[in-house]
Amino acid sequence: MLVLICTILALLSPLAFGGKLSRLGYVKLRYWWVLFSALIAQILIIEIFPEANEAFLIVVHLATYVVAGLFVAVNWRIPGLVIIALGGALNGITIALNGGTLPASKSALKMAGIELGPDEFVNSGVLENPTWSWLGDIFVWPQPMPFANVYSIGDMLIVIGAFYGANKISGSRLVKNAWVPKGQLVPWAEDADAAPTPEIPFAPGTLADRLATRHEAKHRATTVTPLTGEAGQAG
């Protein structure tokens, strides 16, 4: 819950730096339902059915990270998404190396006031001999702070990626140039340094055909008859 709340705050952060959140509406996420399905699956196995068959829950847990990776693969050009993916990958790999559970610091869990039941599935818990424990939940947002919880380096990268992406897309004062979606006409494109050059219409065919079409159009535009204003024929 802590990571989710911090991610939402990161997405809203451009409001404090002159960004326009309306620009987030121009982001086109391909196969967004894939990521949504993975998130729903994680909520179900962690919050709703933690006492189901452990082997099944572990497989589903790992599968959600694979599915999220596929989503990133088709949307990697969106600012911040690669950073978010790196954070998710670090969590996913560490979970895989530790049999389906992200290792957590016992002292961090205690400071956050988290008590884990012995028979319920947890995505994060204390392990006897954890692998890469430094990538586990070793940081803590302690009690009595609201939403006390533990978090990992991967979680931090997810929030950082959301923060950077939101500010880059919204064009806040924290970034040099606002992001312009490739191939899209957007209201702020005229003022953006990174605005794409408008494409010149061309006829379909090979590259040589396209270049010839552009050359002919340019030649006609520069061979106008002075008296009639009609285009002259190429010699």
Buried (B, 14 or more C-beta within 10 A) or exposed (E): EBBEBBBEEBBBBBEEBEBBBEBBEBBEBEBEEBBEBBEEBBEBBBEEBBEBEBEEBBEBBBEBBEBBBEBBEEBEEBBBBBBBBBBBBBBBBBBBBBEBBBBBBEEBBBBBEBEEEEEBBBBBBBBEEBBEBEBBBBBBBEEEEEEBBBBBBBBBBBBBBBBBBBBBBBBBEBBEEBBBBEEEEBEBBEEBEEBBEEEEEBEEEEEEEBEBBBEEEEEEEEEEEEEEEEEEEEE
